Amino acid sequence: MLICESMSPVFVDCLKSNYSAWQERDVIDYHTTASQAAKIFNEIQPKLTLCNHTLNDASFVSSLIDETRTIYDGPLKIGEDLLQISIGDDITTRSLMSHR
């Protein structure tokens, strides 16, 4: 299993719209874009990839998935609060949000 922080294209667009060029570059320089992450996923081919450190807004998540899927077609999950991950012979996930 690979857990990778990943910025959605919508977030990158927000940076470009709301910050100076040097501030945008500063943030992008120490985070992974969706396409950069997808290239890493293709090299490693994990049983499951979990993208985290993203806003769980629908537009952010869908743009992250869409951009990642242009390069990587393996198992992919977006991290969320209270996501339970069980690792054994298989890797399974389930959201505990509905159990609160």
Helices and strands as residue ranges (DSSP letters): E 2-5, H 9-18, H 21-29, H 34-44, E 49-52, H 58-69, E 76-78, E 83-87, E 91-95, G 97-99
